[in-house]
């Protein structure tokens, strides 16, 4: 399916956000907001794609396979990975007002996470070995976060992007939290995209569930969705969470965030009815299935 119409709702099923070469193409116009973008690019063996960055900064992140990125007179070799469930990936940052060529000899799937921005930063390579792998929560709220594009980890103007891996049967993005108001030192105003991949098991497709509830600010986002691989959920506002992984099926989601504030920061407010759950975590062990993997010790550029 190819369309450039706005989306009819906040849960966009796989194939419903396709446009031209992209399996997913979400930009501010189609989302109805100001900053955050996501594109998912599938390249066949020997395939290539030209990207004009326009008024946005972008990170090219392999989801499966590797690629070569040519930009700003430099050539960046991305080793990539077999899948999002097999390891941390290296990546490339592309500045606004630039052009890039992405090519893959063996083919693969690549996420382009983007944000409208003002500053033009240099193109750069991010090695997988430099990605902090963080374990959050405990017990059945345990999850793994790959902070490749987190604020304070990798320099961008507006873009914040991380990967979250949730073992089957666990809840993540919990307690429900929001970031839809500018409250200095307490909460950031950030638009967010969730892109999902769910691990198959015994030859069966996996499912998960995503909840977003109105916070009283913005557009009154209200979502209770069964999500599958390739689905996205748009979160302009609202309490988001939990993200629930069905037993036996590990869940991956890519978070893309950006907003209008001068400070690039992820400051959240927990839902007052559920924030108490954090106080129980010190008394429980982290799920022993985590981490699913660690960042490699080192790799060549």
Secondary structure, DSSP 8 states (H G I E B T S, - for coil): ----S--SSSEE-TTTT-BTTEEEEE-HHHHTSSSEEEEEEEE-TTEEEEEE-TTEEEEEEEEEEEEEEEETTEEEEEEEES-TTT----EEEE-SS-EEEEEESS-EEEEEEEEE-S-----EEE-GGG--EEEES-GGG-EEEEEEE-TTTS--SS-EEEEEEE-TT-EES-S-EE-EEEETTTEEE-EEEEEEEE--BTTB---EEEEEE--SSTT---EEEEE-TT-EEEESSSEEEEEEE-TT--EEEEEEEE-S-SS-----EE-TTTGGGGGGGGGS---TT--S----S----
